[in-house]
Amino acid sequence: MKNAECTPLTPEEEKELFGAFPRYLGDKEEALARKFFPQYVFFSAEGKNVRRCICTGCMEGFFVDKAIRPDFFRIKHKGICECPNCGQRAELLAMGKYGNFDSLRSHERAVQISTYKDWLLVQAGYVFRWFDHEDLGGYIEFSPSKRYAFAPGRRVMWKTGVYYSFGHDFWPDGGWDKADRIRTPFQNRAYEVDAAFWPIGVENIAESSLRYCQYGAWFDAEYGGSLGGLDFDLEPFRIAHLIRYLAEYTRRPQMEFLVKLGFHQVVSDLVMRGKPHKNILGWSAGNPADFFRLSKADFRLFKDIRCDFEELKGFRTLRRQGLVKDLAEFVRLSDGWGNGFSLVRSGAAQARVSLERAGRYLKSLDMKPAIAAQLWLDYLDAAGKLKYDLTRDDVRMPGDLAERHDLAAASLRTAEDEKAMRKYRARYRRLVEQFSFTADGLSVVVPGNIQDIVREGRVLQHCVGGYAERHVNGAVTILFLRKESAPGVPYVTIELSTENNCRELRIRQIHGYRNERDGGPPPERVHGGFLKLWLDWVHEGSPRDAEGRPVVKEVTAA
């Protein structure tokens, strides 16, 4: 789904609206912004028993006497303390440790929210805090790089260039350009699930023309946090997706009743994942029943039983295929299935049989219905990939489901193995050309297929069988060391580090029976001479004579 397009403005409207954005933080806004940062108590010694302190939390300077607060004097530089003046938890910092306080400069992502006429104005950027010897309470400055204006049915965005100076300074370059679409102000950092930011003036949403947008209620349901009010002022927290939410609300006002009715997942899919589910939902509808494309009777039932959105999607899929009559039948047939009902729905849709018939079939089998549902779904998935004729009842609803499931699963594995082997043949030829080698009664053999590696691991009782698919796909390289007198008998297994650069090739691991856990000597010691001879040959580019036999400079392997 594309980002919401910006709506046009006349030049006069744009000039008036752009000029309405605040140019700085107000006193209350600045006080809130200070809470976005770690709090410090700076101190210096005034004699042996007195500390002069300045707290960034309460913005007060004060003296602390050792006789009154001996516990405070036990805390050293960079220790955690409680401010003796306001009681706030803070880091204790010695003023004398800092020359210019540059190391304490920091910034936080934030948005400033305000109103102008019918518009909700949002500025996004960074709040900076820094210190100097003149003010250890800290300077606060907000530098926006994105500006947004939202009103019912209308939305606008401006952006400006951003500059950094040695990772510290940040400021707009003075030129603002109107964007064509609304885009989010911040990108996720590597460690973030959401690009969260601090809100300033979030209470202004309730005073704007978008007061009914329900962002606060949606945020609380999605993340668990109540926006606005005294608690938020005392302990603010980061929010996310505000810009995308407001942009979507200005073109999809149905979000209001969706949140009020508890369908938060629909809104989350739209805002967080860009999925409007247009094939299921009617975003042009003016009432909830039409929005969900249900009759009024079905919608009443849908609301009364608190049917979730996933169930609605399942119902709509079956209804489109003519596999369920109405929502009442859907609800009746779901009774008793619990979480397994989603498997029944999926199976009915895949087999193209009515939901009622699917339920009867699964309950007729000699196993627990929930287990039968999972087995049936797995069978149908395999049968579809194998191109079985699922229009026949004896194929799509077999009486011997367990046996047919196992047969289909085995056939699918065989088919997938054959497909993998077709891709492996070219790799196999390259590996044989590069690595196959015989000398002094030993041979290096390239596995011919997946089963060869699985058998190797089973016979030698180690874990190489788990590498089979990765070897075939080229993720690892597995080779067999065999005795020339018994080339088909597993003896020692080798994993190589790489095949791309023969000069850097080395043995990553080499093991025989049970990884030598019985105390036998390691293969690299027993066959060290042969392995060196073979690797030297590979490093030379695997030379062969006209008949394909390895050409070695010297055969001295023991």
C-alpha positions as CSV (number, residue, x, y, z in Angstrom):
1,M,0.0,0.0,0.0
2,K,1.4,3.4,-1.0
3,N,1.7,6.2,1.5
4,A,-1.1,8.7,1.6
5,E,-0.9,11.5,-0.9
6,C,-0.6,15.0,0.2
7,T,-3.6,17.2,-0.6
8,P,-3.2,20.4,-2.6
9,L,-3.1,23.9,-1.0
10,T,-3.4,27.3,-2.5
11,P,-0.2,29.4,-2.2
12,E,-2.1,31.6,0.3
13,E,-3.1,28.6,2.4
14,E,0.3,27.1,2.4
15,K,2.0,30.4,3.4
16,E,-0.5,30.9,6.3
17,L,-0.3,27.3,7.4
18,F,3.4,27.0,7.3
19,G,3.8,30.2,9.3
20,A,1.6,28.7,12.1
21,F,4.2,26.2,13.2
22,P,5.8,27.1,16.6
23,R,9.4,28.4,16.3
24,Y,10.5,27.1,19.7
25,L,9.4,25.1,22.7
26,G,7.3,26.8,25.4
27,D,8.2,26.7,29.1
28,K,5.9,23.7,29.8
29,E,7.1,21.9,26.7
30,E,10.7,22.4,27.6
31,A,10.1,21.1,31.1
32,L,8.6,18.0,29.6
33,A,11.5,17.6,27.1
34,R,14.0,17.6,30.0
35,K,12.4,14.4,31.2
36,F,13.4,12.6,27.9
37,F,17.1,12.6,29.0
38,P,19.0,10.8,31.8
39,Q,19.1,13.0,34.9
40,Y,22.4,14.1,36.5
41,V,23.4,15.6,39.8
42,F,26.6,17.6,39.3
43,F,28.7,18.2,42.4
44,S,31.9,19.9,43.5
45,A,33.6,19.8,46.9
46,E,33.2,23.0,49.0
47,G,35.7,22.0,51.7
48,K,35.9,18.5,53.2
49,N,32.3,18.1,54.4
50,V,30.1,20.1,51.9
51,R,29.2,19.4,48.3
52,R,27.7,22.1,46.0
53,C,25.2,20.4,43.7
54,I,23.1,21.2,40.6
55,C,20.3,18.7,39.6
56,T,19.1,18.5,36.0
57,G,15.8,17.1,37.3
58,C,14.6,19.9,39.6
59,M,16.9,22.5,38.0
60,E,18.0,23.7,41.4
61,G,21.4,24.4,42.9
62,F,21.9,23.5,46.6
63,F,24.5,22.5,49.2
64,V,24.6,19.1,51.0
65,D,26.3,18.7,54.4
66,K,28.0,15.4,55.2
67,A,26.7,15.5,58.7
68,I,23.1,15.5,57.4
69,R,23.5,13.2,54.4
70,P,26.5,10.9,55.0
71,D,25.0,8.4,52.6
72,F,25.2,10.9,49.7
73,F,28.9,11.4,50.4
74,R,29.6,7.6,50.0
75,I,28.5,7.8,46.4
76,K,31.4,8.6,44.0
77,H,31.6,10.0,40.5
78,K,29.3,8.2,38.0
79,G,27.5,6.5,40.9
80,I,23.7,6.4,41.1
81,C,22.1,8.6,43.7
82,E,18.8,10.2,44.7
83,C,18.8,14.0,44.4
84,P,19.0,15.3,48.0
85,N,16.7,18.2,46.9
86,C,13.9,16.5,44.9
87,G,14.5,12.8,45.5
88,Q,14.8,12.0,41.8
89,R,17.1,9.1,40.8
90,A,20.1,10.5,38.9
91,E,23.7,9.8,38.0
92,L,26.2,11.7,40.2
93,L,28.9,13.5,38.2
94,A,31.9,15.5,39.5
95,M,32.1,18.9,37.8
96,G,35.9,18.8,37.9
97,K,36.0,15.8,35.6
98,Y,34.8,17.8,32.6
99,G,36.5,20.5,30.6
100,N,33.7,21.4,28.1
101,F,31.0,18.8,28.8
102,D,30.9,17.7,25.1
103,S,30.8,14.1,26.1
104,L,27.4,14.7,27.8
105,R,25.8,16.3,24.7
106,S,22.9,14.1,23.5
107,H,19.7,14.2,21.4
108,E,16.4,12.4,21.3
109,R,13.8,11.9,18.5
110,A,10.7,13.9,19.2
111,V,7.5,15.5,17.7
112,Q,5.9,18.7,18.8
113,I,2.1,18.8,18.4
114,S,0.0,22.0,18.2
115,T,-3.2,23.3,16.6
116,Y,-4.1,26.0,14.2
117,K,-7.7,26.6,13.2
118,D,-8.9,23.2,11.9
119,W,-5.4,21.9,11.5
120,L,-3.4,19.6,13.7
121,L,0.3,20.6,13.3
122,V,3.1,18.1,14.0
123,Q,6.8,18.9,13.8
124,A,9.3,16.0,13.9
125,G,13.0,16.2,14.6
126,Y,15.5,16.1,17.5
127,V,15.6,17.6,20.9
128,F,19.1,18.4,21.9
129,R,20.5,18.8,25.4
130,W,24.0,20.2,26.2
131,F,25.9,21.7,29.1
132,D,28.5,24.3,29.9
133,H,30.0,25.9,33.0
134,E,27.4,28.6,32.8
135,D,24.4,26.3,33.0
136,L,24.6,22.8,34.4
137,G,20.9,22.5,34.4
138,G,21.3,21.9,30.7
139,Y,20.3,23.8,27.5
140,I,17.3,22.4,25.5
141,E,16.7,23.0,21.9
142,F,14.3,21.4,19.4
143,S,15.3,21.2,15.7
144,P,12.6,19.9,13.4
145,S,13.3,18.5,9.9
146,K,9.8,17.4,9.0
147,R,6.5,19.3,9.3
148,Y,3.0,17.9,8.9
149,A,-0.5,19.4,8.9
150,F,-3.6,17.2,9.2
151,A,-7.3,18.1,9.0
152,P,-10.4,16.0,8.1
153,G,-9.8,14.8,4.5
154,R,-6.6,16.8,4.2
155,R,-2.9,16.2,4.9
156,V,0.4,18.0,4.0
157,M,4.1,17.4,4.6
158,W,7.2,19.6,4.3
159,K,10.8,18.4,4.7
160,T,14.1,20.1,4.9
161,G,17.8,19.1,4.5
162,V,19.6,17.8,7.6
163,Y,23.3,18.3,8.5
164,Y,25.5,16.7,11.1
165,S,28.8,18.0,12.4
166,F,31.0,15.3,13.8
167,G,28.0,13.4,15.0
168,H,26.8,16.2,17.2
169,D,25.3,19.3,15.6
170,F,22.1,19.1,13.7
171,W,20.1,21.9,12.0
172,P,17.8,22.5,9.1
173,D,19.4,24.2,6.1
174,G,16.7,26.8,5.9
175,G,14.9,25.5,2.9
176,W,11.6,23.6,3.2
177,D,10.0,21.6,0.3
178,K,6.5,20.3,0.1
179,A,6.4,16.5,-0.2
180,D,4.1,14.6,-2.6
181,R,3.2,11.9,0.0
182,I,3.2,11.6,3.7
183,R,6.2,9.7,4.9
184,T,7.3,8.7,8.4
185,P,9.8,11.1,10.1
186,F,12.2,8.5,11.4
187,Q,13.6,5.1,10.3
188,N,13.9,2.1,12.5
189,R,17.4,1.7,14.1
190,A,18.9,-1.8,13.8
191,Y,17.9,-2.7,17.4
192,E,14.3,-1.3,17.1
193,V,11.0,-2.9,16.3
194,D,9.4,0.5,15.8
195,A,10.9,3.9,15.2
196,A,9.7,5.3,18.5
197,F,9.9,9.0,19.5
198,W,9.0,11.3,22.4
199,P,5.8,13.4,22.0
200,I,5.5,17.0,23.1
201,G,2.0,18.5,23.3
202,V,0.2,15.1,22.7
203,E,-2.8,16.5,24.6
204,N,-3.5,18.9,21.7
205,I,-4.8,16.1,19.6
206,A,-7.9,16.1,21.9
207,E,-8.3,19.9,21.2
208,S,-8.1,19.5,17.4
209,S,-10.5,18.7,14.6
210,L,-9.1,15.1,14.8
211,R,-10.1,14.7,18.4
212,Y,-12.1,11.5,17.5
213,C,-9.3,9.8,15.7
214,Q,-8.8,7.3,18.7
215,Y,-5.0,7.3,18.4
216,G,-4.6,7.2,22.2
217,A,-7.1,4.2,22.6
218,W,-5.4,2.3,19.7
219,F,-1.9,3.0,21.1
220,D,-3.0,1.8,24.6
221,A,-4.4,-1.4,23.1
222,E,-1.3,-2.1,20.9
223,Y,1.4,-1.1,23.3
224,G,-0.2,-0.5,26.7
225,G,0.2,3.1,27.7
226,S,-2.2,5.9,28.3
227,L,-1.4,9.2,26.5
228,G,-1.9,12.6,28.0
229,G,-2.9,13.5,31.5
230,L,-0.9,14.0,34.7
231,D,0.7,10.6,34.7
232,F,2.1,11.2,31.3
233,D,3.5,14.6,32.3
234,L,5.2,13.0,35.3
235,E,6.6,10.0,33.5
236,P,6.4,10.5,29.7
237,F,7.1,7.5,27.3
238,R,7.9,7.1,23.7
239,I,5.2,6.5,21.1
240,A,5.2,5.3,17.5
241,H,3.3,5.4,14.2
242,L,1.5,8.7,15.0
243,I,2.2,10.3,11.6
244,R,1.1,7.2,9.6
245,Y,-2.0,6.9,11.9
246,L,-3.1,10.5,11.4
247,A,-2.4,10.3,7.6
248,E,-4.6,7.2,7.3
249,Y,-7.3,8.6,9.5
250,T,-7.7,11.7,7.3
251,R,-8.6,9.5,4.4
252,R,-10.2,6.5,6.3
253,P,-12.3,8.0,9.1
254,Q,-13.8,4.5,9.7
255,M,-10.7,3.9,11.9
256,E,-12.7,5.7,14.7
257,F,-15.5,3.1,15.0
258,L,-13.0,0.3,14.4
259,V,-11.1,1.3,17.5
260,K,-14.3,1.9,19.5
261,L,-15.6,-1.5,18.6
262,G,-12.4,-3.2,19.5
263,F,-11.1,-4.1,16.1
264,H,-7.6,-2.9,16.8
265,Q,-6.0,-5.5,14.6
266,V,-7.6,-4.1,11.5
267,V,-6.2,-0.7,12.3
268,S,-2.8,-2.2,13.2
269,D,-2.6,-4.0,9.9
270,L,-3.4,-0.8,8.1
271,V,-1.0,1.5,10.1
272,M,1.9,-0.8,10.9
273,R,1.9,-3.2,8.0
274,G,0.3,-1.2,5.2
275,K,-2.5,-3.9,4.7
276,P,-6.0,-2.4,4.2
277,H,-7.5,-5.8,3.3
278,K,-9.5,-4.2,0.5
279,N,-10.8,-7.6,-0.6
280,I,-12.5,-8.1,2.7
281,L,-13.3,-4.6,4.0
282,G,-15.2,-1.7,2.4
283,W,-13.3,1.5,3.3
284,S,-15.8,3.7,1.5
285,A,-18.7,2.4,3.7
286,G,-20.4,4.8,6.2
287,N,-21.5,2.2,8.8
288,P,-19.8,-0.9,10.4
289,A,-22.1,-3.5,8.8
290,D,-21.3,-2.3,5.3
291,F,-17.7,-1.8,6.2
292,F,-17.3,-5.5,7.1
293,R,-19.6,-6.4,4.1
294,L,-22.0,-8.2,6.3
295,S,-25.8,-8.1,6.6
296,K,-27.1,-6.2,9.6
297,A,-28.1,-9.5,11.2
298,D,-24.7,-11.0,10.6
299,F,-22.9,-7.9,11.9
300,R,-25.0,-8.0,15.1
301,L,-23.9,-11.6,15.6
302,F,-20.3,-10.8,14.6
303,K,-20.2,-8.0,17.2
304,D,-22.1,-9.9,20.0
305,I,-19.8,-13.0,19.9
306,R,-16.6,-10.8,19.6
307,C,-15.6,-12.6,16.4
308,D,-12.0,-11.7,15.7
309,F,-10.6,-10.4,12.4
310,E,-8.9,-13.7,11.5
311,E,-12.2,-15.5,11.9
312,L,-13.8,-12.9,9.7
313,K,-11.2,-13.4,7.0
314,G,-11.8,-17.2,7.3
315,F,-15.5,-16.7,7.0
316,R,-15.2,-14.4,4.0
317,T,-12.9,-16.8,2.2
318,L,-15.4,-19.7,2.6
319,R,-18.4,-17.5,1.8
320,R,-16.8,-16.4,-1.5
321,Q,-16.3,-20.1,-2.4
322,G,-19.8,-20.9,-1.4
323,L,-18.6,-23.3,1.3
324,V,-20.6,-21.7,4.2
325,K,-24.1,-20.2,4.1
326,D,-23.9,-17.3,6.5
327,L,-22.2,-16.2,9.6
328,A,-24.7,-18.0,11.9
329,E,-23.7,-21.3,10.3
330,F,-20.0,-20.4,10.5
331,V,-20.4,-19.7,14.3
332,R,-22.4,-22.8,14.9
333,L,-19.9,-25.1,13.1
334,S,-17.0,-23.5,15.1
335,D,-18.5,-24.7,18.4
336,G,-16.3,-27.3,20.1
337,W,-13.3,-26.9,17.9
338,G,-11.4,-24.2,19.9
339,N,-8.1,-23.3,18.3
340,G,-8.4,-26.2,15.9
341,F,-11.2,-24.5,14.0
342,S,-8.7,-22.4,11.9
343,L,-7.3,-25.8,10.6
344,V,-10.8,-26.9,9.7
345,R,-11.5,-23.7,7.8
346,S,-8.2,-23.9,5.9
347,G,-8.8,-27.5,5.0
348,A,-12.3,-26.8,3.8
349,A,-11.1,-24.0,1.6
350,Q,-8.2,-26.1,0.2
351,A,-10.3,-29.1,-0.5
352,R,-13.2,-26.9,-1.7
353,V,-15.8,-28.8,0.4
354,S,-18.4,-27.1,2.7
355,L,-17.4,-26.3,6.2
356,E,-20.1,-28.5,7.6
357,R,-18.9,-31.5,5.5
358,A,-15.3,-30.9,6.5
359,G,-16.3,-31.0,10.1
360,R,-18.3,-34.2,9.7
361,Y,-15.4,-35.8,7.8
362,L,-12.8,-35.0,10.5
363,K,-15.0,-36.2,13.3
364,S,-15.7,-39.5,11.5
365,L,-12.0,-40.5,11.6
366,D,-10.6,-42.8,14.3
367,M,-8.4,-40.1,15.9
368,K,-8.9,-36.9,17.9
369,P,-10.5,-34.3,15.6
370,A,-7.9,-31.6,16.3
371,I,-5.1,-34.0,15.3
372,A,-7.1,-35.2,12.3
373,A,-7.5,-31.5,11.2
374,Q,-3.8,-30.9,11.3
375,L,-3.0,-34.2,9.5
376,W,-5.6,-33.4,6.8
377,L,-4.2,-29.9,6.2
378,D,-0.7,-31.3,5.9
379,Y,-2.0,-34.0,3.5
380,L,-3.9,-31.5,1.4
381,D,-0.8,-29.3,1.2
382,A,1.4,-32.2,0.0
383,A,-1.4,-33.4,-2.4
384,G,-1.6,-30.0,-4.0
385,K,2.1,-29.8,-4.6
386,L,2.0,-33.3,-6.1
387,K,-0.8,-32.2,-8.4
388,Y,-3.3,-34.8,-7.1
389,D,-6.9,-34.5,-8.4
390,L,-8.5,-32.8,-5.4
391,T,-11.9,-32.8,-7.1
392,R,-12.4,-36.4,-6.2
393,D,-13.8,-37.2,-2.8
394,D,-11.6,-40.3,-2.3
395,V,-8.6,-38.1,-2.8
396,R,-9.5,-34.9,-0.9
397,M,-11.2,-36.8,2.0
398,P,-9.6,-40.2,2.2
399,G,-10.9,-42.7,4.8
400,D,-7.4,-43.9,5.5
401,L,-6.1,-40.3,6.1
402,A,-3.0,-41.3,8.2
403,E,-1.7,-43.8,5.6
404,R,-2.5,-41.4,2.7
405,H,-0.8,-38.6,4.6
406,D,2.4,-40.6,5.1
407,L,2.4,-41.7,1.4
408,A,1.9,-38.2,0.1
409,A,4.6,-36.9,2.5
410,A,7.1,-39.6,1.3
411,S,6.2,-38.9,-2.3
412,L,6.7,-35.1,-1.8
413,R,10.1,-35.7,-0.2
414,T,11.1,-37.9,-3.1
415,A,9.9,-35.3,-5.6
416,E,11.8,-32.6,-3.7
417,D,14.9,-34.7,-3.5
418,E,14.8,-35.3,-7.2
419,K,14.4,-31.6,-7.8
420,A,17.3,-30.9,-5.5
421,M,19.4,-33.6,-7.2
422,R,18.8,-32.1,-10.7
423,K,20.3,-28.9,-9.3
424,Y,23.1,-30.8,-7.6
425,R,24.4,-32.6,-10.7
426,A,26.4,-29.6,-12.0
427,R,27.8,-29.0,-8.5
428,Y,28.6,-32.7,-8.1
429,R,30.7,-32.6,-11.4
430,R,32.6,-29.6,-10.2
431,L,33.3,-31.2,-6.8
432,V,34.5,-34.4,-8.4
433,E,36.8,-32.5,-10.7
434,Q,38.3,-30.5,-7.8
435,F,38.4,-33.0,-4.9
436,S,38.2,-36.7,-5.9
437,F,41.6,-38.2,-5.3
438,T,43.2,-41.6,-4.8
439,A,46.7,-42.4,-3.4
440,D,48.3,-44.9,-1.0
441,G,45.2,-47.0,-0.5
442,L,42.9,-44.1,0.4
443,S,40.4,-42.1,-1.7
444,V,38.5,-38.8,-1.3
445,V,34.9,-39.4,-2.5
446,V,32.2,-36.8,-3.3
447,P,28.7,-37.7,-2.0
448,G,26.5,-38.7,-4.9
449,N,23.2,-37.6,-3.2
450,I,21.5,-36.7,0.0
451,Q,21.0,-40.3,1.0
452,D,24.8,-40.9,0.8
453,I,25.4,-38.3,3.5
454,V,22.5,-39.5,5.6
455,R,23.8,-43.1,5.5
456,E,27.3,-41.8,6.3
457,G,26.0,-40.2,9.5
458,R,23.9,-43.2,10.4
459,V,26.7,-45.8,10.0
460,L,29.4,-43.7,11.6
461,Q,27.0,-42.4,14.3
462,H,27.8,-38.7,14.0
463,C,25.8,-35.7,12.9
464,V,26.8,-35.3,9.3
465,G,23.3,-36.4,8.2
466,G,22.0,-33.0,9.3
467,Y,24.4,-31.3,6.8
468,A,22.9,-33.2,3.7
469,E,20.6,-30.5,2.4
470,R,23.1,-27.8,3.0
471,H,25.8,-29.7,1.1
472,V,23.4,-30.2,-1.9
473,N,22.5,-26.5,-1.8
474,G,26.2,-25.4,-1.6
475,A,26.1,-24.0,1.9
476,V,28.7,-26.5,3.1
477,T,31.0,-29.0,1.4
478,I,31.1,-32.6,2.7
479,L,33.5,-35.3,1.4
480,F,34.1,-38.9,2.3
481,L,37.5,-40.4,3.1
482,R,37.3,-44.1,2.1
483,K,39.7,-47.1,1.9
484,E,40.5,-47.9,-1.7
485,S,39.8,-51.5,-1.0
486,A,36.2,-50.7,0.3
487,P,35.1,-47.5,-1.5
488,G,31.4,-48.1,-0.5
489,V,32.0,-48.4,3.2
490,P,31.9,-45.2,5.4
491,Y,35.2,-44.6,7.1
492,V,36.0,-40.9,7.8
493,T,33.9,-37.8,7.0
494,I,35.4,-34.4,6.0
495,E,33.9,-30.9,6.1
496,L,35.8,-28.3,4.1
497,S,35.8,-24.6,4.8
498,T,35.4,-23.4,1.2
499,E,35.6,-24.5,-2.4
500,N,35.6,-21.0,-3.9
501,N,39.3,-20.4,-3.5
502,C,41.4,-23.5,-3.5
503,R,44.4,-21.5,-2.0
504,E,42.4,-20.8,1.1
505,L,40.8,-24.2,1.4
506,R,41.2,-26.0,4.7
507,I,39.6,-28.9,6.6
508,R,37.1,-27.5,9.1
509,Q,36.4,-30.8,10.8
510,I,37.2,-34.4,10.2
511,H,35.7,-37.4,12.1
512,G,35.4,-41.1,12.0
513,Y,33.2,-43.5,14.0
514,R,31.3,-41.7,16.8
515,N,33.6,-38.6,16.5
516,E,36.4,-40.7,18.2
517,R,34.5,-40.6,21.5
518,D,35.8,-44.1,22.2
519,G,39.3,-42.8,22.6
520,G,40.7,-43.7,19.2
521,P,43.4,-41.5,17.5
522,P,42.0,-38.6,15.5
523,P,41.9,-39.1,11.7
524,E,44.1,-36.1,11.0
525,R,46.9,-37.7,12.9
526,V,46.4,-41.2,11.5
527,H,46.2,-40.0,7.9
528,G,48.1,-36.7,8.1
529,G,50.4,-37.6,5.3
530,F,47.7,-38.4,2.9
531,L,45.6,-35.4,3.8
532,K,48.6,-33.1,3.3
533,L,49.3,-34.7,-0.1
534,W,45.7,-34.3,-1.1
535,L,45.4,-30.7,0.0
536,D,48.7,-29.7,-1.6
537,W,47.3,-31.2,-4.9
538,V,44.1,-29.2,-4.5
539,H,46.0,-26.0,-3.8
540,E,47.9,-26.6,-7.0
541,G,44.6,-26.5,-8.9
542,S,43.8,-30.2,-8.9
543,P,45.9,-31.2,-12.0
544,R,44.9,-34.4,-13.9
545,D,46.3,-36.3,-16.8
546,A,44.5,-37.0,-20.0
547,E,42.7,-39.9,-18.5
548,G,41.5,-37.8,-15.5
549,R,43.9,-39.3,-12.9
550,P,45.4,-36.9,-10.3
551,V,48.9,-35.7,-11.1
552,V,51.0,-35.2,-8.0
553,K,54.5,-33.9,-7.7
554,E,55.5,-36.4,-5.1
555,V,53.7,-39.4,-3.6
556,T,55.0,-39.7,-0.1
557,A,51.8,-40.2,1.9
558,A,52.0,-42.7,4.8
